[in-house]
Amino acid sequence: MRIVSFDVLFALLILHVTIILGQDQYGQLKVEEQNPDQNGFAGNSYDPSISIQPRPQWSQNQLKAQTNIHGAAHGILQYPGASLSHSIQIGGQQDAQGGTFIIPPAHFLTQADIETDGKLKTVELIKKYGYPVETHFVTTRDGYKLCMHRMPRPGAQPILLVHGLMSSSAAWVMLGPSNGLAYILFQQGYDVWMLNTRGNIYSKEHTKKGITMKEYWDFSFHDIGTIDVPSSIDLILERTHFHQIQYIGHSQGSTVFFVMCSELPEYSGKVKLMQALSPTVYMKQTRSPVLKFISFFKGPLLVLLNLLGGHEISLNTKLIQQFRNHICSANEITSRICGIFDFVLCGFNWDSLNRTLTPIIVGHASQGASTKQIHHYAQLHRNLYFRRFDHGPIRNRIRYQSLSPPSYNLSQTQCRVVLHHGAKDWLASGSDVTNLQDRLPNCIESRKVKLESFTHFDFVISKDVRSLVYNRVIDLVVKT
């Protein structure tokens, strides 16, 4: 009986997703035509006016020491996000000491490059495009060894980037130097740090527990917010000798920040400005069929999640990975199929997706997380509150001394906060973001992206994300 019930529910979920995939933002079935450019690739977004402009206080020698950039640059620079029919002329900016900062040219980007970039790790991607990178590790008090990637600029304001659920530091660099937020921040003169939270592909080590153990995966975003994020902030402040950082989080990266401030309010004072890209806090109006399915059908949950890796909700199982390897390409149809696995949770916008870069996006998606993380989000939707994990009345009584889990105290978030959200975001709806805004004591701006079809994943994969989101993010960073 259990198997039959599960099959019916799962079939309904897939049917629902399939219908959505064939609809536009107004619910109408549509068939898209993709017009390739003169090289036969889908048109991409690029900005020919982009130039690398470091802060004037950096001398040529300082920049060389930081970035290992030597000699003159010649030719043109190609990178993910730039059309094959266009290029960016390499230029320089003279600093106050008379030095010139130049990014070295890369080779022309080919389809083979795109396929390769989907297989490269974060450090390899950054090095490939001529930027400096370091790897740092911090061991948490409960034994998780977290990996942090840094694009170093010693002496510059440190900025911490925290990825979303099932993502990694690659989210900030996979779109290349023109559209990747980590590159853009580095180009603007900042010391960029990227956290990989526990359980993802870069942070799977533990001092005692192996990844095959159930106990290893016994964590939700609460543990990331109360342990991982404060541990990473302490490491950054120790290494840079700064007293405060700036913080940018996407999706779960924003959730864990508010958890941290609620449970460890002193860390709010260590942050000058927090910017939340698609903040997933209140989830009353979520349109995610996956979260709805999980929140209302708790019984079959373990069966469903076991199909996706057991206690680890990773879509990089052998079965799905083989499926992706066979069908994923820049082709319009296969782009849609590949998107099912990663977009069904959060929604998607085919018009803003750079389909040519599908292998890169797919290669860096589904980087690992625990089933408990997504279960915690499903509870937020079912219970309508932003609160700790619900273990059930008996275990709640033991853990919390109450039948229900306590709510997080958002009034403890004393630092300045900016909220960025999209109109078609399945997880962070406009009304839920407004609910969050009303509870934050120092929210200086709540900004809706000026594109009605903008979705949850568009904050890290849209071909227009720089003009629609990142330019404003940078403005706020610079003014802080």
N, C-alpha and C positions, 0 to 999 in steps of 0.2 A: 504493500500500500504506500509506503514511504517513497519508493522509487517512482511509482506512477504519479504521485502528487508532485514530486520534484520536477519530473519531466514536463508536466503540464505547465507549471509555473515558469520554468525556464523557457519553454517554447513561447509563452506569452510575452516574456521579456524580449526575446529575439525578434518576435513579430513586431512588437512596438518599436524597437530600434530600427528595423528594416523600413518601416513606414516613414519614420522620421528622416532616414537617410535620403529618401526620395522627395522630400519636401523643401521648399524654400522657407524663408523666415516668416512668410504669411500662411504657411500650411498648405501651399499648393504644390502638386507634383510638378517636377521640372526636369528637363534634360539640358545639361550644360554643354556648350561648345567652347573649346579652348583654342584661341588663336595663337599659334606659335609665332615667335619672332623670326627674323631672317635666318637665324642659325638652326631653326627647327625646335627650339626650346620655348616653353611657356614664358610669357613676358614676366619680368621681375621688377621689383622696385629698386631704384638706385637714386642716389643724390650726387650729382656731379660737383656740387659745391662743397662737399665734405673736405675739410682739411684738418690736419692734426695740429692742435694748438695747446701746447703745454703751458703751465703757469709761468710767468716771466721770471720768477725767482730761481728757476732751474737753469744752471749753466750747461754748456755743451758737455763738459767733462762729467758733471754729475749725471746727466742723462745717459751718457755712454756707460758709466759705471753701473747704473741701474738696469739698463736694457740690453747691454752688450751689442749696441748698434754702432757700427764703425763704417767709415767710408761714405762715398757719395751714392745717392740712389739714382737709378736710371730707369727710364721706361714707364711702365704703367703697372698698377696693382689690380689684380683680380681676386675675388673672394666670394664666399657664399653670400648671396643676396644681391650681387651685382650681375646685371645681364651680360651674357656672353658677347653681346653686340656693343657693349659700352665698357668704359673703364674710368678709373679715377686717376687723374694726373698726380704723380707724387709731388708733394710740395713741402716747403719748410716754413717754420715760424721762427723769426729771430727773437731770442730772449734778451733780457736786460743786460746780460754779459756779452752779447754779440754772437752767441752760439746759435746753431740751427739744429732743430730736432727733426730728423727725417726717418720715416718708416721705410724699411727696405722693400723693394718690389718683390712680388711673388710671381709664379708662373701663371699662365692663362688657366683658368678653371675649366676642366673638361668633365664629361659625364663620369669618367673614371675617378676623377678627384672627388666628385660628389659621393660616389659609392664608397670611396676610401674614407671620407670624413665621417660617414655613418658608422665606421668601425673603429675610429680612433678614440682614445680616451681623452679626457679634458686636457690634461697636460700636453698630450701629443698634438691636439688641435691648436692650442695656443702657440706652441713652438712652431708649428707648421707655417703660421702666418706672421712669424717674426717678432712675437711679443715675449717678454720675460715671464717666467712662472716659477713658483716655488710650491712645495708640498709640505704642510705642517700637520702634526698629529697632536691630539689632546685626548688623554684617557679620563673618562668620567668617573665619578665616585662609585658608580655601580658597574664599572668594568668595561664599558664600551670604548673602543678606540676609534675616535672620529678623525676623518681626513678633511683637511681644509686646503683649498687651492688659493694661491695668492698671486696676483699680478703686482709685484712690489714697486713701490715708490717711497723709499725711506724718507721720513720727514713730512710726508703729505698726510692730509686728513684720511684716516681709515674709514672705509665703508664696508659693511657686512651685507652680503646678499644671501638670502635663505630661500631655497627652492620649495616647490610644492610637493604634494603627495605623489609617490612613485617616480619622483624626478631626481635630479642630481645637479651638481655644479655645471654640467654641460649645458643646462638650460640657458645659462647666461652667455655662452660663447658659440653655440651651434649655428647661429645665423651669421657668423663672421664679423669682421671688423666694422662693417658699415651699420649693422643692425643689432649686434649682440651688446647687451647692456654693460657687461663687464669691460669690453673693449672701449666703449664710448666713455665710460667713467675714467678709465685709465688714460685715454686720449685727453681728457679734460684736466688731468693732473692729480688724480686721486689714487690712494693706496687701496687696491680692491681685494677683498677677502671673500671667498665663497665656501660656505659650510656644506658638508655632506652629512645629513642627519643619520642617526643609527639605523642600520638595516639596509641602507642602499648599497649599490655596487662598490662604492669606495670606502664604506664604513661598516664592514661586516665582521671585523675582528673583535674579540672579547677576551678578557684575561682568563676566564674560566669556562665560559659556555661556548659550545659549538653551534654553528648555524643550523644544524640538523636537530637541535634540541628544542622542544616546545618552550622551555623556559627562556631561551634566547629571544623569542618573538613576543614575549609577554610585556608589550609596551604599547602605549597609544600616543597621541600628540601631547598628552599631559606630561609624559616623561621627557619628551623632546623640549617642551617649553620650560620645564623646571630644572632640567639637567643639561641637555645638549647646548642650548642657546646661551645660557649664562656661562657655561664652561668655555665656549668659543669666544665670548666677549672678553672674559678674563684673559685668555691667551693673547688676543689682539692688543689689549691695553698693556699687557706685560711686555710684548715684543716691540711695540711702537712707542711706548712711554707717553701715549696720549691719555687724557682723562675721560674722553667721550668719543663715541663713534657715531656714524650715521648708519641707519638700518633700512634695508629694502627687502620686503618679503612678498613672495607670490603665493596666493592660495594658502596652503598649510603653513607656509613661511610667515604669514600674517597671524594665523591662528595661534601659533606657538609663542609669538611675541606677546600677545595679550594674556596668555596663560602665565608667562614669565612675570609680567608686571603685576598680575593679581597675586601670585604666590610669593614672589620675591620683589616687592615694590622698590627696593633700593636700586635695582637694575634700571629702572626708569630714569634715574639720574645719570646713568652712564651713556645715555643716548640723546644726542642733540635733536635729531629728527628721525621719525619713523614714517616710511611711506609703504602703504599696503596696496599691492596690486591684486585686485579681486579678493577682498577680505572674506574668508569663510568663517564666520562667527555665529551669527543667527541664520538658521536655515529653514525657517518656516515655509518659505515659498520656493524651495528647491524644486527644479523640474527634472532632476536627474532620475531616469528610470531605475538605475542601479541602486541608488540610495533609497528610493521609494520601495523598491523590491525588498531590500534588506531590512528596512525599518518595520515593514508590516508583516514579514514572513521570517521571523527569527528562527523557527524550527529548521527549515532547509538550509539555513545560512552555512553551517559547517560543511554540508555536502557541496554546495556551490563553491565555497572557497577552497575546498580540497582539490577541486578541478583546476584551480588557479595556483596551485603550489603548496597547499596545506596551510600551516600557520603563517607562512610568508605569502602575501598576495603579490606574486610576481608574474607578469605575463610573459616572461622570458623562459617559459617551460620549453622542453625539447619539441613538443608537438607544435606549439604556436610559433616557435622560432623557425622551424622547418617551413611552416606555412608562409611566414613572412619572406624567408629567403627565396622562395619560389615565385611569389607573386608581386613583391614590392618593387616598384620602379617609378619613373616619373610619369608613366601613363595615367591618363585621367581616371580610367575605370579602376585600375589597381590602386591608385591613390585612395579612392573611396573605400575599398576593401580593407586596406591597411589601417585606415582611420578608425574603423569600427572598434578596434581593440583599445585605443587610447582616448578616443573622443566620446565614446558612449557614456562615460561617467560624467563628463563635464560640459558636453555640448560642443559645437564646432561651426565654423563659418568657411565654407569652401571658397567663397569669393576672395577672402583675404589670405588664403593659404598659398604659399609659393610651392606649387606642385612639383617643380623641378627639384626642389630640395627635400622631397618626401623621404628618400633613403637616409638623409642626415637626421631628420626629425624622428623617424621611426627608430633609427639606430640608437638614439639617446632617450627614448621613451621607456616607461615601465622599468625603472631602475631598481625596484625592490622596496617593499614596505611590509608591515605586519597586517594581518587580518584585523587585529584589534584597532588599528588606526581608522580603517574605513568603517568598522562597526561603531566606533565612537562618533563619527560624523553622522551615521544613520540614526544614532540616538538623539543627536541635536535636532534632527528633523522630526522625529517622533515626539519628543518631549518639549520642543519649542523653546528650550532654555539653553544658555551657554554655560555648561556645567561639567563637572568631573564625570569620569566613566561610571556608568550604572552597572554594578555587579549583581543587582538583585537585592531585595529587601534584607535578607539574612546577612549576606556579606557586606552590604552597605552599613548595616548596624555595627558590624565589627570594625570596619575601616573608618567610617565617618561619624559613628555614634548617632546616626539617623537612618530612617528607612529610605530616604532619597539622597542622591549625591548633592553636595553643596554647589551653588552657582559660583562662577568666577566673578571677582569684583573688578569691573572695568574702571571704576573710579580711581583705582590705584595707578592707572596709566597717566602719569603726570607730564610726560614729555610731549612735545608737539607731534601731532599725527596728521597725515594726509591720506585720504582714501581715494583710490582710483577704481572705478567699476564700469562694466559694460552692460549695455541694454539687454543683450541676449545671453547673458551669463546664466547657465542653469543652476549654479551653486550659490552665487552671490547676487541675489535679486536686488532691485532698487529699493524695495521696501525693507528688506533685511539689512541692507547697508545703512539706510536711514535710521533704523532701530539701533544699530551700532553707533552711528554718529551721535545720536541723542544721549548715549550713555558714556561717551568719552568726555572728560573734563577739558581737554585741550586739543580738540580737533580743529585745525586751522583751515582745512579745505576738504570738501567731499566733491570729487570731480567725476562726472559721467563722460566717458569717451565719446567724442563727436562722430560716432558712426553707429547707426542703429543696429547693425548686424554684429557688433563686436561681442565676442564670447570669452569664456574663461581662459582657454588656451591661447587666444590671440595675444595675450599679454607677453607671451614668450615665443610665438611662432608666426605672427602676422607679418606679411611682407611690408606692411605700412606701420608697424609698431613704433618705429622711431618718430615719425611725424605725429602720430596720434597719441602716443603715451610718453615715450622716453624724453622727448624734447622738454616737456613740462617737468618730468622727474628731474632732469638735469638743472633746469632753472631753479627749482626749489633747493636742490643740493647746493648750488653755487651761492644762493642767497642766505643759506644757513651759517 
